[in-house]
Amino acid sequence: MKKKILVTGASRGLGFNITRKYLENGETVFAGARDITSEKLQALKENYPDTLIPITLDVTDTASVNAAAKSIGSYTEHLDVIINNAAIHSPTSFEILERADIDDCMATYDVNSLGPLRVVKACLSLIRNGDGAKIINISSESGSIGACGRDREFDYCMTKAALNMGTKLLANYLNKDKILVLAVHPGWMRTDMGGPNAHLDPYEAACQLVELFEKRNTLDGPIFIDNEGEEYPW
Ligand SMILES: NC(=O)c1ccc[n+]([C@@H]2O[C@H](COP(=O)([O-])OP(=O)(O)OC[C@H]3O[C@@H](n4cnc5c(N)ncnc54)[C@H](OP(=O)(O)O)[C@@H]3O)[C@@H](O)[C@H]2O)c1
């Protein structure tokens, strides 16, 4: 049976490519995007008119997230996988502390840390109705405190560390429902966020990640992992 997947931030980058890969695998994808009329999504929709369902979704806006969940609920009673992928950097993220705008960090926290929680909360009954359901929070090695060697990107690193804590809390809470919750570092990818010098093509990264998500079927095992499934230090 076709799986039902929700991907946030599906307009471009990794989210778009994860969407594409799941569609190629024959699954049904609810592609959450702030602008569902984006050219990329519309072009993909032409190839998958029945299984790609674009859904308007701004993860910072509770009303938008709730409306998205309601809309998904009009198509299906369950979700098998939620991919919380949407994320941002603040405009001064890469500046040293003296030049970083600390107030900008709030917007990053809203998207990167609270956005996934809003989505999971709104979709709780859908994901609880799934069989062997999974919630994948796309995190980053930047969120690892144990492996941190950086001295800037305060907004991004701190919000991904907070996402990791959110992941662990959700994993504890949803364990009784047998829902797997992971925080996954996807690798350094050539997207708008990753830039042109990154190691990985985002489509190839998406293929590797989707295979990894399919293979991981046990609640036991590491929760914060890299793109090869290896445990990453919190
Ligand atoms: N690229 C890397 O090397 C790298 C490394 C480690 C981790 N990651 C993580 O991988 C994930 C994907 O990153 P990427 O490189 O694909 O980033 P990207 O190319 O910058 O794409 C970000 C996506 O997030 C969406 N988004 C931003 N704010 C949103 C909001 N408020 N509501 C809904 N969607 C929103 C964007 O939508 P719009 O088109 O509407 O702006 C876009 O689809 C992120 O979680 C990122 O932190 C990336």
The ligand as an SDF file (V2000), in Angstrom:
LIG
                    3D

 48 52  0  0  0  0  0  0  0  0999 V2000
   22.1790   22.3820    3.1910 N   0  0  0  0  0  0  0  0  0  0  0  0
   22.9700   21.7980    4.0560 C   0  0  0  0  0  0  0  0  0  0  0  0
   24.1600   21.5790    3.8220 O   0  0  0  0  0  0  0  0  0  0  0  0
   22.4030   21.3380    5.3720 C   0  0  0  0  0  0  0  0  0  0  0  0
   23.2830   20.7830    6.3380 C   0  0  0  0  0  0  0  0  0  0  0  0
   22.7620   20.3260    7.5220 C   0  0  0  0  0  0  0  0  0  0  0  0
   21.4150   20.3980    7.7600 C   0  0  0  0  0  0  0  0  0  0  0  0
   20.5830   20.9690    6.8280 N   0  0  0  0  0  0  0  0  0  0  0  0
   19.1610   20.9900    7.1090 C   0  0  0  0  0  0  0  0  0  0  0  0
   18.4730   20.3830    6.0310 O   0  0  0  0  0  0  0  0  0  0  0  0
   17.1570   20.9570    5.8960 C   0  0  0  0  0  0  0  0  0  0  0  0
   16.9440   21.4440    4.4760 C   0  0  0  0  0  0  0  0  0  0  0  0
   17.8960   22.4490    4.2040 O   0  0  0  0  0  0  0  0  0  0  0  0
   18.1340   23.0070    2.7150 P   0  0  0  0  0  0  0  0  0  0  0  0
   19.5870   23.0740    2.5460 O   0  0  0  0  0  0  0  0  0  0  0  0
   17.2750   22.2950    1.7710 O   0  0  0  0  0  0  0  0  0  0  0  0
   17.5960   24.5100    2.9260 O   0  0  0  0  0  0  0  0  0  0  0  0
   17.0340   25.5530    1.8350 P   0  0  0  0  0  0  0  0  0  0  0  0
   17.4790   25.1880    0.4980 O   0  0  0  0  0  0  0  0  0  0  0  0
   17.3610   26.9010    2.3800 O   0  0  0  0  0  0  0  0  0  0  0  0
   15.4470   25.3090    1.9290 O   0  0  0  0  0  0  0  0  0  0  0  0
   14.7690   25.6300    3.1080 C   0  0  0  0  0  0  0  0  0  0  0  0
   13.3300   25.2440    2.9730 C   0  0  0  0  0  0  0  0  0  0  0  0
   12.6520   25.6130    4.1920 O   0  0  0  0  0  0  0  0  0  0  0  0
   11.4850   26.3340    3.8350 C   0  0  0  0  0  0  0  0  0  0  0  0
   11.0520   27.2610    4.8910 N   0  0  0  0  0  0  0  0  0  0  0  0
   11.7400   28.2910    5.4470 C   0  0  0  0  0  0  0  0  0  0  0  0
   10.9570   28.9140    6.3490 N   0  0  0  0  0  0  0  0  0  0  0  0
    9.7700   28.2600    6.3550 C   0  0  0  0  0  0  0  0  0  0  0  0
    8.5610   28.4230    7.0820 C   0  0  0  0  0  0  0  0  0  0  0  0
    8.3930   29.4140    7.9730 N   0  0  0  0  0  0  0  0  0  0  0  0
    7.5350   27.5620    6.8510 N   0  0  0  0  0  0  0  0  0  0  0  0
    7.6710   26.5710    5.9400 C   0  0  0  0  0  0  0  0  0  0  0  0
    8.7840   26.3750    5.1930 N   0  0  0  0  0  0  0  0  0  0  0  0
    9.8250   27.2200    5.4230 C   0  0  0  0  0  0  0  0  0  0  0  0
   11.8600   27.0760    2.5650 C   0  0  0  0  0  0  0  0  0  0  0  0
   10.6760   27.5120    1.9230 O   0  0  0  0  0  0  0  0  0  0  0  0
   10.5940   28.8640    0.9980 P   0  0  0  0  0  0  0  0  0  0  0  0
   10.9660   28.4350   -0.3840 O   0  0  0  0  0  0  0  0  0  0  0  0
    9.1710   29.2800    1.1490 O   0  0  0  0  0  0  0  0  0  0  0  0
   11.5620   29.8590    1.5940 O   0  0  0  0  0  0  0  0  0  0  0  0
   12.6060   25.9760    1.8220 C   0  0  0  0  0  0  0  0  0  0  0  0
   11.6990   25.0920    1.2190 O   0  0  0  0  0  0  0  0  0  0  0  0
   17.0970   22.0640    6.9630 C   0  0  0  0  0  0  0  0  0  0  0  0
   16.4810   21.5620    8.1120 O   0  0  0  0  0  0  0  0  0  0  0  0
   18.5440   22.3730    7.2260 C   0  0  0  0  0  0  0  0  0  0  0  0
   18.7370   22.9460    8.4940 O   0  0  0  0  0  0  0  0  0  0  0  0
   21.0440   21.4360    5.6500 C   0  0  0  0  0  0  0  0  0  0  0  0
  1  2  1  0
  2  3  2  0
  2  4  1  0
  4  5  1  0
  4 48  2  0
  5  6  2  0
  6  7  1  0
  7  8  2  0
  8  9  1  0
  8 48  1  0
  9 10  1  0
  9 46  1  0
 10 11  1  0
 11 12  1  0
 11 44  1  0
 12 13  1  0
 13 14  1  0
 14 15  2  0
 14 16  1  0
 14 17  1  0
 17 18  1  0
 18 19  2  0
 18 20  1  0
 18 21  1  0
 21 22  1  0
 22 23  1  0
 23 24  1  0
 23 42  1  0
 24 25  1  0
 25 26  1  0
 25 36  1  0
 26 27  1  0
 26 35  1  0
 27 28  2  0
 28 29  1  0
 29 30  1  0
 29 35  2  0
 30 31  1  0
 30 32  2  0
 32 33  1  0
 33 34  2  0
 34 35  1  0
 36 37  1  0
 36 42  1  0
 37 38  1  0
 38 39  2  0
 38 40  1  0
 38 41  1  0
 42 43  1  0
 44 45  1  0
 44 46  1  0
 46 47  1  0
M  CHG  2   8   1  16  -1
M  END
$$$$
